[in-house]
Amino acid sequence: MLIPLCNPSLSLHSASIHGKPNKTIVSITNSASSGNRISTQRRTISAFEARISLIFALASQSTSLSQRLVADFATDTAKYLFPKRFESQTLEEALMTVPDLETIKFKVLSRRDRYEIREIEPYFVAEATMPGKNGFDFSGASQSFNVLAEYLFGKNTTKEKMEMTTPVFTSKNQSDGVKMDMTTPVLTTKTGDQDKWKMSFVMPSKYGSNLPLPKDSSVTIKEVARKIVAVVAFSGFVNDEEVKRRELKLREALKTDGQFKIKEGTSVEIAQYNPPFALPFQRRNEVALEVEWKNQ
């Protein structure tokens, strides 16, 4: 017994019936392969029903898009709500958290009671000169941060939107003619004779030296060479007095270090890892001084 194969087809058109509003007619036609019989089923859909169907279709697409946006937002938010922690030596340090963002790569060479020695791998930064006379002046820091953020988020030659990294570094040159090496995401450097500070963002490592050029002439790109630093961590908000106090304590501690000494002409560097809304006891800040081996 042979069963003829059917080829169903569907057509949809609108028609005006006896002066009434347009209706959508759905026609379903099954034609046998023999061509002997054709059966047609028709169902009339009102214009109102067609609009409702369209609304549901658009709503479904919007829901799908919203779910993707929510998922992306949740992923970004989780980096701050579920932060990571550094290995801690004190209770103060154990309470500190940092966002789960890319940071500079380093290796801990040794740990002391009050500080640790790190070897920092090379990285690239985008930097801008700050207008203020203070490394932690809110107005000057905000202006420089915004300029660098614009570059990071698309104000560049390729309109590339790059990811944020941590930490924010603030560094100060204490002697004329010595150029301070920069470390990680945002750095601020002061030149002794010009009374100016510089802020730097660490660039995502995936770009290497192939970074898009900034459109703003006040932003410059530079590579930071490999270096060794002595680091001490502290919590709370950063101010000039606290930085001076922490720097002096670190310099005193390094005088008795048997392996490392402060590199001549180096200046203090401050790393800040957290966004403004982080609680003071959760904030991780670091004071760093570049050092070198004593036997070299």
Secondary structure, DSSP 8 states (H G I E B T S, - for coil): -----EEEEEEEEEE--TT---EEEEEEEEEETTSS-EEEEEEEEEHHHHHHHHHHHHHHHHHHHHHHHHHHHHHHHHHHHS-B----SSHHHHT--B-S-EE--EEEEEE-SS-EEEEE--EEEEEEEESSSSTT-HHHHHHHHHHHHHHHTT-BTT------EE-EEEE---STT------SSB-EEEETTTTEEEEEEE--GGGTT----BSSTT-EEEEE--EEEEEEEE-S---HHHHHHHHHHHHHHHTT-SSEEE-TT---EEEE-S-TTS-GGG--EEEEEEEEETT-
